[in-house]
Amino acid sequence: MSYETLEILRDGGVATVWMNRPDVHNAFNAQLIADLTAACRALDADDTVRVVVLAGRGKSFSAGADLNWMKAAGEASEAENFADAMKLAGMLRTLAGMGKPTIARVHGAALGGGMGLASACDICVVGDKAVFATSEVKFGIIPSAISPYVIRAIGERHAYRYFQTAERIGAVRAGQIGLAHEVVATEEIDAKVAEIVDALLQGGPKAQAAAKDLIRAVANRPLGDAVVEDTARRIAALRATPEAREGLDAFLSKRLAAWVPRG
């Protein structure tokens, strides 16, 4: 896979997607959006990929929208703006909907759309100098496309504050409000990501995809008969799969399951 704005590195079952526009702090433009969409689809379809890590080259994870792209959008028609917004929304949905575990490796700035990317990933590991913001209101717009993922990460209450104030959110605060799972010294980010990757590689890949789908199905739904029945059907279907049989046999035999990397 070759992309104009991305560098993808493979290490066994781990694919690290490096946003590679360091001169503009990995700001979004149409090409980066298209490349991320295509890369997420390709990696999700690749059975040899177990975990996807999203990272940024240079000083920042992603500083949000490219200013030249934003300026062009301000001069475009509403129909053209809608088409552009749908591409951004589609990219975020593709990332968030991946069946593989995803980790955001965040250092430096993660502003606007960058905060959206971090929120759309399953797991977020943050360096202690990282800074987030939903800064859109400062430009007279709103964090619309990223909102489902940011609200999922930080909740409605915090969203009411930060969507309106556009305050900078430091790494420690990001951990406090649920945006970051881990906050570590910047030089320790890769070690922490590797630790989480190792934990992920112990799990069955089909079970992990099913676990993600389970969360989407159950979250924010009232606990009624439909939810209870749905959860029962999901586990019943999985118990009979080859992966589940292999996992149970490996546990009882005190050996590594077939999907766990050796060495």
N, C-alpha and C positions, 0 to 999 in steps of 0.2 A: 504494500500500500504506500502510495506516495501522494503527499498533499502539499500545496503551496505554503500553507500557514501552520502546518503541524509537523512534528517529528515524532514518529512512533518507534519505541524501542521495545524489544521482546526479550524476556528473560524467563525461559521455561513457559509456564502457563500465565505469566504476568505480562500484561501490555501496559506500558506507560505512555500516555498521550501527552506530549509536551506542546503546549501552545507556543509558537515560535515567531512572535512579533515583538521581540524585546525592546526595540527602539521606540515603540508606542505602548509599552507596558501591557502587551497582549490584549489591546483593546479590540472590541468587536468591529468587524466590517462584514460586508456581504460574503466575502471569500472565507473568512474564518467560520462564519455561521454554516456555510455550505460544507466546508471541510469537516467540521465537528459532526454535523449530521451524518455525512457519509461514513466517517470513521466509526462512529458509534454503531451504525447499522452493520458495517462489515465485521467489527469485532464481536458483536453480539451473535452473529451467524457463524463465527469460527469456533468450532468445538474444542480446539486446542487452547483457547484462551479461557482461563479460569477467573481472573481478576483484572479489572481495568483501573488504572490510577491516572487521574487527570492532574496535570501540573503546568507550571508556566516558566518559560525561560526568562532570564534576566532578573530584574529587581522586583518584579511583581507577579502575582498569580494572574490577575486580569483587572485592568482599571476601568472596565465597563465599555461603553460605546465609543468608537473612534469619533473624534470631533468632526472630522471632515464628512464622515458618514452621517452624523447627526445634522450637520449643516445642510447637506443635500436633502435629507428627509424633511427638513423645515421648509424647503423650497418646492417640495413635491406635492402632488395632489393627495387628497384623502385616500383615494383608491390605491395609489402607489404606496402610501404609508401603510395601508392595511396589508397589502401584499408583503411588504418588508417585515411587518410585525408578525405575520403568520409564519414566515420563515424562521424568525427568532423563536417564536413560541413552539414551533415544530421541532427545532433543535433541542430545546430544553426538555420537551416531552419525550423525545427519542432517548436522551441521556437518562432521564428519570425512569423510563420504562424498560431499561435494559434488564435482561434476565440474569446477567452476571453481576456479582458484587462490584460496586464502584467506590473509589476512595478519592476525595479531593485532597491534594497536597498543597496547602495554602501558605505562601509566604508573601510578605510585602502587602501591596494593596489588592483588595478584592472588593471593588466598588460596583454598584449598580448591577449590571449583568454578570460581573465577576462574583458578586455575592449570590446571584441566582444560580450560577454554575456550582458553587460550593454547596448550596442548599439542595440542588437537584441530585447530587451524589448521595449514596447511602451513608457514607461515613466521611467525616471531615476531620483532618489532622492539621493543626495550625501552629505555625511558629509564633513565638512570643512577641515578635515585632509586627505581626500582621495587623491589618486594619480593614474593617468592613464598613459599608454604608449603603443605604438605599438613598442615593443622593439626587434622585430624579426631580424632586420638587424644586430644587435649586435652579433647574433649567425650565421650569414651567410645565413639566410633564409628570407622569406617575410610573411607579415600578410595576407596570401592568403584566407583562409577559412572565416576569419572574415571581409574581405574587403567590401563585399556588404553592411553590416550593419553599419560598421564604416563610410564608405563614405556617406551612407544615413544620418547618424547622423551629421557629421561635414562638409560634402561637399568635392568636389574634391580639392579645393584650399588648405584647411588645410591638407588634406590627403597627398598632394605632400610634404609638410614640414615634418609632423610627421612620415610618413611611412619611410622616408629616414634618419631623424635625430635620431629617437628613443628617443627624449627628453621626460622628465617627464612632465606631464600635471597636474597641481594642480587643486583643486576643483573650484576655482574662474575662472581660464582659461577654465575649462571644461564647465562651464556655458556660458562663452563668445562665445565659438565656437559651441555651440548647442548640446554638448554631454549630459550635465546635464540640466534637467528642473528646478530643485530646488537645491540650495546649502544652507545647514543649519548647525548649530552647531551639532557636532556628537551626543550629548545627546538629540537632538531634531529630529533626523531622524525618529524615530517611530511615533512621533506625526504628522509629515508632511506626512508620508506614510498613516497614518490613515485618515488624512484630505482628501487626494486624493481618497482613497478607498471609503470614504463616498460619495464623489461626483460621483464616478463611479457607486455606487449602486443605484443612483437615475435614471440612464438611463436604457432603455429597453435592455435586453441582446441580443436579435436578432438584434436590431438596432445597437448596438455596434459592433457586428460581421460584419454587413453589412457596417458600417462606415470604419472599417479596410480594408475590401475588396475594398471599394470605393477608398481609398487612393492608394492602390496598383494598381488599374486600371487606375487612372488618373495621378498620379505623373510622371513627366518627359515626358509626351506625348504632342505633339503639340495640340493647341486648334483648332480642326477642327470639321467637321460635325459628325464624328464617336464618338468623345468624348462627344459632346453635346447630341447626341442621346442616348448614353450609360447612361449618368447621368439621362436623362429624364425617361428612362425605369426602372432604379433602383428605383427612388422615386415612380414611378407609381405602381410598384410591391409591394412596402412596404406599401403604403397607405391603401391597402385593407386587410392587415394582422390583425389577432386578437390583436396582440401586439399594433399596431398603433391605432386601435379602442379603446383599453383600455386606452392608453396614452392620447388620445384626450378627452375621456369621463372623465377621472380622473381630467384633467386640468379644464374642463368646470364645473365639479361638485365640484371643490376645495377640492379634496381628494387625498390621496396618491395612486399612481398606484399599481397594484397588486404585482409587482416585487420589490417594495421598502421594505426593512426590517422594521419591527415594533419594537418599544421599543428601 
